[in-house]
């Protein structure tokens, strides 16, 4: 599992997906979220704007990122 440090202590889900390299574009993030392929802390998430906080774990396929 990779770790990602958010400077302000929180980040929106769509921003994290791009910043952590899980997707290349915001459009790709939007499509994967709409297809219910992204989970946050083990639960399916469809909102690109969901605020993430330290300790949250985002999973897309085989890749997982923990926000620190």
C-alpha positions in Angstrom: 0.0 0.0 0.0 1.3 3.4 -1.0 1.1 6.5 1.2 0.2 10.0 0.1 0.8 13.1 2.2 -1.8 15.9 1.8 -0.2 19.3 2.6 -3.4 20.7 4.1 -4.3 17.5 6.0 -7.2 16.8 3.6 -7.8 16.4 -0.1 -10.7 15.7 -2.4 -11.0 12.2 -3.8 -10.7 13.2 -7.5 -7.6 15.2 -6.7 -6.0 12.3 -4.8 -6.7 9.8 -7.6 -4.8 12.1 -10.0 -2.0 13.2 -7.6 -1.3 9.6 -6.5 -1.1 8.5 -10.2 -4.0 6.1 -10.1 -5.7 8.0 -13.0 -4.3 10.3 -15.7 -7.2 12.7 -16.0 -10.2 14.0 -14.1 -12.4 12.5 -16.7 -11.0 9.1 -16.1 -11.5 9.5 -12.4 -15.2 10.6 -13.0 -15.8 7.5 -15.2 -14.2 5.0 -12.7 -16.2 6.6 -9.8 -19.5 6.4 -11.8 -18.7 2.7 -12.5 -18.3 2.1 -8.7 -14.7 0.9 -9.1 -13.3 3.1 -6.3 -13.6 2.4 -2.6 -12.8 4.6 0.4 -12.2 2.7 3.6 -13.8 -0.4 2.0 -17.0 1.2 0.9 -17.9 2.1 -2.7 -17.6 5.8 -3.3 -19.0 7.7 -6.4 -18.4 11.3 -5.3 -15.3 13.0 -6.8 -15.6 15.8 -4.3 -15.6 13.6 -1.2 -13.1 15.0 1.4 -10.5 12.6 2.5 -8.7 12.9 5.8 -5.5 11.3 7.2 -6.0 7.5 7.7 -8.5 7.1 4.9 -7.6 4.3 2.4 -8.6 4.7 -1.3 -8.6 1.5 -3.4 -8.8 1.2 -7.2 -8.4 -2.3 -8.5 -5.2 -3.7 -7.0 -3.8 -0.3 -6.0 -4.4 1.2 -2.5 -3.3 4.6 -1.1 -3.5 5.7 2.5 -3.7 9.4 3.2 -1.2 10.6 5.7 
